[in-house]
Amino acid sequence: MDIDAFVAAHRPTWDRLEHLVKHRSSLTGAEVDELVDLYQRVSTHLSIVRSASADAMLAGRLSALVARARSAVTGGRAPAWRELGRFFTVSFPVVAYRARWWWLVTGLAFVAVSWVFGAWVAGDPAVQASVASPEEITQLVEHDFADYYSENPAASFASRVWINNAWVSAQVIMYAILLGLPIPFVLWFNAANVAISGGLMASRDKLDIFFGLIMPHGLLELTAVFLAAAVGMRLGWTVIDPGPRRRVEVLAEQGRAVVSVALGLVVVLFVSGLIEAFVTPSGLPTWARIGIGVLAEAAFLAYVVVFGRRAVRRDETGDLERAPDVVPSA
């Protein structure tokens, strides 16, 4: 093969492909079609050069060009660190932000039920007697409630709390498959548990100890549970009222978006578990321990509002299929 004649005949094609690859982000529809066609033709040229010529430099140039063109045609996968950054700046906060009203109503309902039920337990000796004997209540109030946070090594306690809370949140989200109907019952069960403990502590004038031990980690922990419940019920409601789009399409999109919350809450609950293990039982003053919990809660809410609102303005949904890969389109 006359390599000089071959290069002279096909150099314009190679130069044109190189130009299209460099400007792939702004191609028209016709240029995208041309890019695909030239990629296939230059791939053939590369095969011919490799089989009929010993020109290593030409083969190397065409190999590099074909590789770049292949990336432009098939889409270049974004680096893992970039996808991780997108998850924490877009996918997770935007789903949480879009579910903010469901989230708020869930939290208010939980607090209202806990407060009413706890007041009932605190003010009615008959209810207290149905829960436990006077001796058992004294043991709980004077020892067990506070000892729970310090009876195990902090590291193992933190991991146990993290796994338990992550499992509770995952269960709540999974109940979306059943249209979210079991979620209020799960929340009711947890609200009752909190209310019983608080009511028994209040009946012995230990409410300050109760809030001093619950609030440092409980603010962030319960917020995570409320968020999980909110997105789960919102997903269930999508089945009932999908809006103007097809029900299957909206359900699939929202289902993938909910996965973002499930993954993001693993990190949130990890932070909550660290606070419960290292801050709640610490020797810090009560105001300092509660202050740490309030700061953690405020930081998380600010994170969701700032990044979530920004993503909503860009019309993001948190759908995990909308990955930041680059493919030619017009």
KOLTOR-464515 format. One record per residue (C-alpha): x negated, y negated, z; residue in one letter. Coordinates in steps of 0.1 Angstrom, whole numbers, padded with zeros to 4 digits, always signed. Layout:
# KOLTOR-464515
XYZA ...
END
This chain:
# KOLTOR-464515
+0000+0000+0000M -0012-0035-0009D -0011-0050+0026I -0016-0086+0013D +0013-0083-0011A +0035-0068+0016F +0027-0096+0040V +0033-0123+0013A +0067-0107+0004A +0080-0104+0040H +0063-0132+0059R +0094-0156+0054P +0116-0129+0070T +0093-0126+0100W +0091-0163+0105D +0128-0166+0102R +0133-0139+0129L +0108-0156+0152E +0127-0189+0148H +0160-0173+0157L +0146-0155+0187V +0131-0188+0200K +0165-0205+0197H +0188-0176+0207R +0206-0196+0233S +0221-0220+0208S +0228-0198+0177L +0260-0200+0157T +0281-0169+0149G +0265-0166+0115A +0230-0169+0129E +0237-0142+0155V +0247-0119+0127D +0215-0129+0108E +0194-0122+0140L +0208-0087+0142V +0202-0080+0105D +0166-0093+0105L +0158-0074+0137Y +0168-0042+0119Q +0148-0051+0087R +0117-0061+0106V +0119-0028+0126S +0117-0010+0093T +0087-0032+0082H +0070-0022+0114L +0075+0015+0107S +0061+0011+0072I +0030-0008+0085V +0023+0019+0111R +0026+0047+0087S +0009+0032+0056A -0017+0007+0069S -0045+0006+0094A -0041-0031+0101D -0039-0031+0139A -0034-0069+0141M -0004-0069+0118L +0011-0039+0136A +0006-0056+0169G +0022-0089+0157R +0053-0070+0144L +0056-0049+0175S +0057-0080+0197A +0082-0097+0174L +0105-0066+0173V +0103-0063+0211A +0114-0099+0216R +0141-0095+0190A +0154-0064+0207R +0156-0083+0240S +0176-0110+0223A +0200-0086+0206V +0206-0062+0235T +0203-0087+0263G +0175-0092+0288G +0182-0080+0323R +0178-0107+0348A +0151-0100+0374P +0163-0084+0406A +0154-0114+0428W +0175-0136+0405R +0205-0113+0408E +0200-0112+0446L +0199-0150+0447G +0230-0152+0426R +0248-0128+0449F +0242-0149+0480F +0248-0183+0462T +0277-0174+0440V +0293-0139+0442S +0298-0136+0480F +0306-0172+0489P +0330-0178+0460V +0351-0148+0469V +0352-0159+0505A +0361-0195+0496Y +0389-0184+0472R +0404-0164+0500A +0401-0192+0525R +0439-0196+0531W +0444-0159+0536W +0413-0160+0559W +0427-0189+0579L +0461-0175+0584V +0447-0141+0594T +0425-0157+0620G +0452-0179+0635L +0476-0150+0637A +0450-0128+0654F +0442-0155+0680V +0479-0162+0686A +0487-0125+0692V +0457-0120+0714S +0465-0151+0735W +0502-0142+0740V +0495-0105+0747F +0466-0114+0770G +0487-0139+0790A +0513-0112+0794W +0488-0087+0807V +0472-0113+0831A +0506-0124+0845G +0524-0091+0850D +0511-0066+0876P +0533-0039+0862A +0516-0042+0828V +0482-0041+0845Q +0492-0009+0864A +0502+0007+0832S +0468+0001+0818V +0446+0012+0847A +0446+0017+0884S +0435-0012+0907P +0402+0006+0913E +0395+0010+0876E +0404-0026+0869I +0380-0037+0897T +0353-0015+0882Q +0359-0030+0848L +0360-0066+0859V +0331-0065+0884E +0307-0042+0865H +0316-0024+0834D +0325-0054+0812F +0292-0071+0817A +0271-0039+0819D +0283-0029+0785Y +0261-0055+0769Y +0229-0046+0788S +0231-0009+0796E +0213+0002+0764N +0180-0011+0748P +0187-0041+0727A +0174-0028+0694A +0195+0004+0695S +0225-0014+0708F +0222-0039+0679A +0221-0012+0653S +0250+0006+0669R +0271-0025+0670V +0262-0034+0634W +0272+0000+0621I +0305+0000+0640N +0315-0035+0629N +0305-0028+0593A +0326+0003+0593W +0356-0015+0607V +0353-0042+0580S +0348-0016+0553A +0380+0002+0565Q +0399-0030+0563V +0388-0037+0528I +0395-0001+0517M +0431-0004+0529Y +0436-0028+0500A +0442+0004+0479I +0474+0008+0499L +0484-0028+0490L +0469-0040+0522G +0499-0027+0543L +0478-0010+0570P +0456-0040+0575I +0480-0059+0599P +0482-0028+0621F +0444-0026+0623V +0442-0062+0633L +0470-0057+0658W +0451-0028+0674F +0419-0049+0677N +0439-0080+0690A +0455-0058+0716A +0421-0045+0728N +0407-0080+0731V +0438-0091+0749A +0438-0063+0774I +0402-0070+0784S +0408-0107+0786G +0441-0103+0805G +0425-0080+0831L +0396-0104+0835M +0419-0133+0838A +0440-0115+0865S +0409-0115+0887R +0398-0150+0879D +0369-0138+0857K +0379-0155+0825L +0348-0176+0824D +0327-0144+0824I +0349-0130+0797F +0344-0159+0773F +0308-0163+0783G +0301-0127+0770L +0326-0126+0741I +0320-0159+0724M +0283-0158+0716P +0287-0129+0691H +0325-0127+0689G +0330-0159+0669L +0309-0147+0639L +0320-0110+0643E +0357-0118+0643L +0353-0142+0615T +0337-0114+0594A +0366-0091+0603V +0392-0118+0594F +0374-0123+0560L +0374-0086+0553A +0411-0084+0562A +0419-0115+0541A +0403-0103+0509V +0418-0068+0514G +0454-0082+0517M +0448-0106+0489R +0437-0078+0467L +0469-0059+0477G +0490-0089+0469W +0474-0090+0434T +0493-0058+0426V +0526-0074+0435I +0519-0108+0419D +0492-0107+0393P +0502-0141+0378G +0502-0147+0340P +0474-0121+0333R +0478-0083+0330R +0481-0066+0364R +0453-0040+0356V +0429-0067+0344E +0434-0089+0375V +0433-0059+0399L +0400-0047+0384A +0385-0081+0385E +0396-0088+0421Q +0385-0053+0432G +0350-0058+0419R +0349-0092+0436A +0359-0077+0469V +0329-0055+0467V +0309-0087+0470S +0325-0094+0503V +0319-0059+0516A +0282-0062+0507L +0278-0097+0521G +0295-0089+0554L +0268-0063+0560V +0244-0092+0564V +0268-0113+0584V +0276-0085+0608L +0239-0077+0612F +0234-0113+0624V +0263-0109+0648S +0249-0076+0661G +0216-0093+0668L +0233-0120+0688I +0253-0094+0707E +0222-0074+0716A +0197-0101+0723F +0217-0133+0732V +0249-0121+0749T +0231-0102+0777P +0202-0126+0780S +0195-0147+0810G +0203-0180+0792L +0229-0203+0807P +0264-0197+0795T +0265-0229+0776W +0234-0220+0757A +0246-0186+0748R +0279-0199+0736I +0261-0227+0718G +0241-0202+0698I +0273-0185+0688G +0289-0217+0677V +0259-0227+0657L +0259-0193+0639A +0296-0197+0632E +0293-0232+0619A +0263-0223+0597A +0283-0194+0581F +0314-0216+0575L +0293-0244+0560A +0275-0219+0538Y +0308-0205+0524V +0323-0240+0519V +0292-0255+0502V +0283-0226+0479F +0318-0214+0474G +0332-0248+0464R +0303-0253+0440R +0309-0219+0424A +0347-0226+0421V +0340-0258+0402R +0320-0237+0377R +0349-0213+0374D +0331-0184+0390E +0352-0155+0404T +0326-0134+0421G +0332-0106+0397D +0302-0083+0397L +0305-0077+0360E +0296-0113+0353R +0259-0107+0357A +0234-0133+0346P +0222-0113+0316D +0214-0131+0284V +0230-0118+0252V +0235-0136+0219P +0270-0150+0216S +0289-0177+0198A 
END
